[in-house]
Structures are given as structure tokens and as C-alpha cells.
Amino acid sequence: MTPINELKMGDYFGEMSLLTNLRRTATIYSLASTTCGYIEGEDFEILMNHNADLKATLMKKIYSYKDNYMRFLITMVKNVPQLRRMQTRSLRSLVHILRN
């Protein structure tokens, strides 16, 4: 298996499914002792609803996230003639809303 990303000490990762509403895809391996934490989906929603700056920052990350399934969904939405001229950023937002 080829690693997609290698993290260094102090780096962090997160499961994008909480932001994109896509299926969970992260598989994590550690070569040394690692401390991990998690946040439940409901708690994450509360956090996003009460912190506009954090939500805006994370939403910007969505637009640069490379995911094959997201690309597939965007392609499907682009097949609707009335939506073909939408910018990719807007299509990503639309796909996210439709998945909720």
C-alpha cells in the first residue's frame, strides 16, 4: 500500500467525512506511540454552529480536498444541463448540501 500522506511529530489529521458527509475513508498506521482523540458527529456539529471562523476555515479545506467519490458526485451533478456552468467550488458546496 502506498501512503497518501506521512505526518511528522505535531501534525494532525482528521476524517473528512464529518465535513463532506461522504463515507469514511481514513486508514491510519503508526510506527510509534501515538495519541489520538476524536469528536462525535453531533458534538462536531455543535462546535461548527458556534464557531464561524473555524467552520469557514474547515470549509475552505473542503474545496481543496481531493476525493475520487467527491469528483464522481460533482461529475454527476454537472450532467444536469442547468448546472453545467457552475464553478467547481459551488458544485462542491451543492454536493455537500445534497448529501446532508
Secondary structure, DSSP 8 states (H G I E B T S, - for coil): ---S----TT-----THHHH----------SS--------HHHHHHHHHH-HHHHHHHHHHHHH---HHHHHHHHHHHTSGGGTTS-HHHHHHHHHHHH-
